[in-house]
């Protein structure tokens, strides 16, 4: 046990509940660690607009999540990106081991791993996931511009996303199993009154079928048993599913009590049946699953567990290093907070931390909208820092470079490392929006020192076989950066792997070739396509 770094509190999960717990724990001077396998923010990060959080008139989920993390960091909370493999809650000191082999210990634990979108299990749902079946309107709505879209569900998410999808779709049809909406009457009335939305209550989807993409779907009225079909000869249509969530609690099974659906049972203080282990947010059974209830759970869990931690440390003689003052964020924490709304000073700070050689080579095309955007973006980047030399070429002007970076799509931004050797990292995009963070971190990782990872994970990455990776993404997708950053981190550490981010908005032929109607899409050796966000550890497992 003495070999483990000790904390007062470990919070597993950095969604709204986890971040709220972290803020309260940090403010209470508890030595706190947050373990999150993905990007901080959880479900709110994929919410385009938050308008029902008290005191915040309107913001994006990503922006709110970023502010919550900055608050926690300001109170001295530490963050680590890792996927939990196993836990031991049997002793006064609880241990948590990650898939990368690191073990952390604490007196108290708050489980805030949340829930993931539930699947219905109808014919074709799995087969056409990413090829017409979608679960995130913010990420994938644009791919269905001018097409018919069906929204499955009757709750708040279904109603809200149906309205959002009218920005793109030719028409939206809501398929609700219930006889009426189960959300607030205010938003339900907005859906029912919308001229571009049709609502079919007491109805369900039976199947979707097609070739590479959906071509037909069958529905049934579960009261009259009447069935009807929707078919297209050209193109496709979309089916967006919003039917609730299922808890991300598998790793805790057998360690804390759960209900039959896998939700972790707690009392009103968020305490589980195990002393010193609390749960907060969507991981527990509750009537209302909203941002405001998740943050409330987090606050209650942290304040309730504080006394247990103090009492247990005193009785058991457990010593945890005390932070006598709120520390300034570490260099790594500052680097990792670069994101969508980063200032020039924040970007400059990261670039000044680079210790090795790095340069940018952009190969552009004449009369190309994306080329113009890339050039403007890189010129603005150059005005912020002179740390990274930038070279521009027209297609065909530097064939040696194009051969070196294996250019097959234009325009392209390539990152070069020491002695001008290609790093394996490239962008077929203007790396702005949610991919600004990916671009800045890619430079930092190529130049060094790079984001910290465990020795075990580094060894696994270095053993990976040669592979060409392309990540189909969009700048508005909040789930894409995790896959882009993970695959590009791998490329920066393994000279036999290349990773290119492709903005599907500008490469319709690429999208059609891979039948990619959802992002992120991980394309391996231009053949295998895997949809959905993946952690760094999951990417390594896929590529091994």
Secondary structure by P-SEA (a helix, b strand, c coil): ccccccccbbbccccaaaaaaaaaaaaaccbbbbbbccccccccccccccccccccccccaaaaaaaaaaaaaaabbbbbbcccccccccccbbbbbcccbbbbbccbbbbcccccccccccccccccccccccccccccccccccbbbbbbcccaaaaaaaaaacccccbbbbbcccccccccaaaaaaaaacccbbbbcccccccccccccccbbbbbcccccbbbbbbbcccbbbbbbccbbbbcccccccccccccccccccccccccccccccccccccccccccaaaaaaaaaaaaaaaaaaaaaaaaaaccccccccccccccaaaaaaaccccccaaaaaaaaaaccbbbbbbbbbbcccaaaaaaaaaaaaaaaacccbbbbbbcccccaaaaaaaccccccbbbbbccccccccbbbcccccccaaaaaaaaaaaaacccccccaaaaaaaaacccbbbbbbccccccaaaaaaaaaaaaaaacccbbbbbbcccccaaaaaaaccccccbbbccccccccccccaaaaaaaac
